[in-house]
Amino acid sequence: MATGRRQWIKLATAALSAAWLGLSVIPAPALAAEKITVFAAASMKNALDNLDAAYTKKTGTQITVSYAASGPLAKQLENGAPADVFISADKNWMDYVADKKLIKADSRVDLLGNELVLVAAKDKAKPVEIKQGLDLAALLGDGRLAIGQPESVPAGKYGKAALEKLGLWSSVEKKVAGAESVRAALALVSRGEAPFGIVYQTDVSADPGVAVVGTFPEDSHPPIVYPIAITASSSNPDVQAYVDYLKSAKAVPFFEHEGFTVLKR
């Protein structure tokens, strides 16, 4: 009886060893490409979503994007939030993270340009000539002017700069409804919570409820520039190819379709 048991144990051990050896020679599955994490200005959502879908279809690489105002995104990077790519809606916030050594300096490129426009609800939209002497306060009446927070949102900073240059800021400053992002400002107008808003030209196509009623003169505010850079903490081997794609001729139609100007380099 004991002999039979010992033989059974030997057979079971041999079977397990063979199974283990058999498993050990099965090749491990190929490692999936690392997911790329992008921090991008809220105004880029439409164009970047479409670009990322095309890139994923082509390469299989998954892209995850956090959209917000550039200031909060820069602060998140400063606080250690993991990201591979940062796309700001102005140079100042890219300068901020560059000064703190949070990006790879040699990867920084000015990618896109944009225009600043005044919008209103589509069913109430009437042309407004934006110039010195415009009585914007009267147009607002008891309503508010929706713009991004001028302290942290690039569109808000550009908007305030333009209104100051045109001599209009002091008359509307107390009527400003500061929003957390340019898309949030757009939503205030779309929902009827503000009769007018200042946003980028590219935001208008994101909401069928609003329409452009006027364009701010180009010389009334600093040039609107969107720089892109790879973060200093990124070790993702796939990120350079992705950034190269965004800078390539293949990306141009996606950006131009949303109203961006692709900057020459």
C-alpha positions in Angstrom: 0.0 0.0 0.0 2.8 2.4 0.9 4.7 1.4 -2.2 1.7 2.2 -4.3 1.3 5.6 -2.7 5.0 6.4 -3.3 4.6 5.5 -7.0 1.5 7.7 -7.3 3.4 10.7 -5.7 6.3 10.2 -8.1 3.9 10.1 -11.1 2.1 13.2 -10.0 5.4 15.0 -9.3 6.6 14.1 -12.8 3.4 15.2 -14.4 3.5 18.6 -12.6 7.2 19.0 -13.6 6.4 18.3 -17.2 3.5 20.7 -17.2 5.7 23.4 -15.6 8.4 22.8 -18.2 5.9 22.9 -20.9 4.5 26.2 -19.8 7.9 27.7 -19.4 8.7 27.3 -23.1 5.6 29.1 -24.2 6.7 32.6 -25.3 5.3 35.5 -23.3 2.8 37.7 -25.1 4.3 40.8 -26.6 4.1 43.8 -24.3 1.4 46.2 -25.3 2.5 49.7 -26.3 2.5 52.1 -23.3 -0.4 54.4 -23.1 0.4 58.1 -23.8 -1.0 60.7 -21.3 -1.5 64.2 -22.6 -2.3 67.4 -20.8 -3.9 69.8 -23.3 -5.7 73.1 -23.3 -9.5 72.7 -23.3 -9.8 74.5 -26.7 -8.0 71.7 -28.4 -10.5 69.0 -27.6 -12.3 68.6 -30.9 -9.1 68.6 -33.1 -7.1 66.5 -30.7 -9.8 63.9 -30.1 -10.1 63.3 -33.9 -6.3 63.3 -34.3 -5.9 60.8 -31.5 -8.5 58.5 -32.9 -6.7 58.5 -36.2 -3.3 57.9 -34.5 -4.7 55.0 -32.4 -6.2 53.4 -35.5 -2.9 53.6 -37.3 -0.5 52.6 -34.5 -2.6 50.8 -31.8 -1.2 53.2 -29.2 -3.8 54.4 -26.8 -3.9 58.2 -26.0 -5.5 59.6 -22.8 -6.0 63.3 -22.7 -6.8 65.6 -19.7 -8.4 68.8 -21.0 -8.5 71.9 -18.8 -7.2 75.5 -18.7 -3.4 75.6 -19.2 -2.7 77.1 -15.8 -4.3 74.3 -13.7 -2.6 71.7 -16.0 0.8 73.4 -15.4 0.2 73.4 -11.7 -0.7 69.7 -11.8 2.6 69.0 -13.6 4.3 71.0 -10.9 2.6 68.9 -8.2 3.8 65.6 -9.8 0.9 64.6 -11.9 2.0 62.0 -14.5 1.9 63.1 -18.1 4.0 62.6 -21.2 3.0 65.6 -23.2 1.9 69.2 -22.4 0.1 71.4 -24.9 -0.5 75.0 -23.6 -2.8 77.6 -25.0 -0.2 80.3 -24.4 3.6 80.6 -24.1 3.5 81.9 -20.5 2.4 78.6 -19.0 4.8 76.7 -21.0 7.5 79.1 -19.8 6.3 78.4 -16.3 6.9 74.7 -16.5 10.1 75.2 -18.5 11.5 77.4 -15.7 10.8 74.5 -13.2 12.5 72.0 -15.5 9.3 70.1 -16.0 9.6 69.7 -19.8 12.4 68.5 -22.1 13.5 71.9 -23.5 14.7 70.6 -26.8 11.2 69.1 -27.5 9.4 72.4 -27.2 7.8 73.7 -30.4 5.2 76.4 -31.2 2.5 74.3 -32.8 -0.7 76.3 -33.5 -2.2 79.8 -33.6 -5.8 80.9 -33.0 -8.2 83.9 -33.1 -10.1 85.6 -30.3 -13.8 86.2 -31.0 -16.9 87.6 -29.3 -19.8 85.1 -29.2 -23.5 85.2 -28.4 -26.4 82.7 -28.4 -27.1 81.8 -32.0 -30.8 82.8 -31.9 -29.8 86.3 -30.6 -26.6 86.8 -32.6 -26.2 90.2 -34.2 -22.9 91.6 -35.7 -20.7 93.7 -33.3 -17.8 95.8 -34.6 -15.1 95.4 -32.0 -13.2 98.6 -31.8 -12.3 101.5 -29.5 -15.5 103.3 -28.4 -17.6 100.1 -28.5 -20.2 100.4 -25.7 -19.9 96.8 -24.6 -21.3 97.5 -21.2 -24.5 98.7 -22.8 -24.7 95.6 -25.0 -24.3 93.4 -21.8 -27.1 95.3 -20.0 -27.7 93.5 -16.8 -26.0 90.4 -18.1 -22.4 89.1 -17.7 -19.5 88.7 -20.0 -18.2 85.1 -19.9 -14.5 84.7 -20.3 -11.9 82.4 -18.8 -10.4 83.5 -15.5 -7.9 86.2 -16.6 -5.4 85.1 -13.9 -5.1 81.5 -15.1 -6.9 80.8 -18.3 -5.1 81.9 -21.5 -8.3 82.9 -23.3 -9.2 85.0 -20.4 -5.8 86.7 -20.3 -6.0 87.4 -24.1 -9.5 88.7 -23.6 -8.6 91.0 -20.8 -5.6 92.3 -22.8 -7.7 93.0 -25.8 -10.4 94.8 -23.8 -7.7 96.9 -22.1 -6.0 97.8 -25.4 -9.4 98.9 -26.8 -10.2 100.9 -23.7 -13.2 98.7 -22.7 -12.0 96.8 -19.7 -12.8 99.3 -17.0 -16.4 99.5 -18.2 -17.1 95.8 -18.1 -14.7 94.5 -15.4 -17.5 94.2 -12.8 -19.7 92.4 -15.3 -17.1 89.6 -16.0 -18.1 86.0 -15.3 -14.8 84.3 -14.9 -14.9 80.6 -16.0 -12.5 77.7 -15.2 -11.8 77.2 -18.9 -12.6 78.6 -22.3 -15.1 75.8 -22.9 -16.8 76.6 -19.6 -17.1 80.3 -20.8 -18.6 79.0 -24.0 -21.1 76.9 -22.1 -22.3 79.9 -20.1 -23.3 81.7 -23.3 -24.8 78.6 -24.8 -27.0 78.0 -21.8 -28.2 81.6 -21.8 -26.4 82.5 -18.5 -24.4 85.2 -20.2 -25.4 87.2 -23.3 -21.8 87.4 -24.6 -18.5 85.6 -24.2 -14.9 85.8 -25.3 -13.5 82.5 -26.7 -11.3 81.2 -29.4 -12.5 80.9 -32.9 -11.9 77.2 -32.7 -14.3 76.8 -29.8 -17.3 77.9 -31.8 -17.8 74.7 -33.8 -17.9 72.8 -30.5 -21.3 74.2 -29.6 -24.1 74.7 -32.1 -25.9 77.0 -29.7 -23.5 79.9 -30.1 -22.3 82.1 -33.0 -19.5 84.5 -33.6 -20.7 88.2 -33.6 -17.3 89.8 -33.9 -13.5 89.1 -34.1 -11.0 91.0 -32.0 -8.3 92.9 -34.0 -5.1 90.8 -34.2 -3.1 93.7 -32.7 -5.3 94.1 -29.7 -3.8 91.2 -27.8 -0.5 89.2 -27.8 -0.2 86.5 -30.5 -2.2 83.4 -29.6 0.3 80.5 -29.7 0.0 76.9 -28.6 3.4 75.4 -27.7 3.8 71.6 -27.2 6.5 69.8 -25.3 7.4 66.4 -23.9 7.5 66.3 -20.1 10.8 65.8 -18.3 9.3 62.9 -16.3 8.2 60.9 -19.4 10.1 57.7 -20.2 7.5 56.5 -22.7 9.4 55.2 -25.8 6.3 55.9 -28.0 5.9 59.6 -27.1 8.3 61.1 -29.6 6.5 59.4 -32.5 3.2 60.8 -31.3 4.5 64.3 -31.0 6.1 64.0 -34.4 2.7 63.0 -35.8 1.1 66.1 -34.3 3.8 68.2 -36.0 3.5 66.5 -39.3 1.6 67.3 -42.5 -0.9 64.5 -41.7 -2.2 66.5 -38.7 -2.7 69.8 -40.6 -6.2 69.0 -41.9 -7.4 68.1 -38.5 -6.2 71.3 -37.0 -7.3 73.5 -39.9 -10.8 72.0 -39.9 -11.3 73.3 -36.4 -10.0 76.8 -37.3 -6.5 76.6 -35.9 -3.6 78.1 -37.8 -0.7 75.6 -38.1 2.5 77.6 -37.4 5.4 77.3 -39.8 8.6 76.0 -38.2 
